C-alpha cells in the first residue's frame, strides 16, 4: 500500500495481530538478556504470595513484543520499503501485568502518517496490547516508525 493510501486511514483502526503466548521460558530468556532477575518474574513460589498470584512478564518484554506482533498482523505494509526503523514511543503506560502463560495481541490505530522529506515517512500509531480474557489491556502507547521508500 502506498504511504499516501495509508495516510488516508488516519484515525482508523488499521490492524490486529495474532495471539502469542507469554511463556515462562520467554520471560526467563528476557530476564537473562536484560539482567532483570526480580523474583516477580522468575520465582513462582514467591510470586504466588504477591497480588499477582504468580510470575508476570516484564513490562518492557511486553513492549518489546511490538515488532513481533506487527510482523504477525494485518497492519498495512508500505510498498517499496528500503528500510524501516523504530523512531520511539510516547505516552507508554503499563496498565495490567501479563501473567506467565497468558496470550497477548496488539491492536493498531493510525494517528499520523507524514512525509518528513522525500521518500521518508513517519507513522505514528496508538498500540494497545490486549491480554486474552482480561478486561484491561497490558499496555497502551503511541509508537512511531520511520519508513524509507
Secondary structure, 3 states (H helix, E strand, C coil): CCHHHHHCCCCCEEEEECCEECCHHHHHHHHHHHCCCCHHHHCHHHHCCCCCCCCECCHHHHHHCHHHHHHCECCCCCCCCCEEEEEEEEEEEECCCCECCCEEEEEEEEEEEEEEECCEEEEEEEEEEEECCCCCCCEEEEEEEEEEC
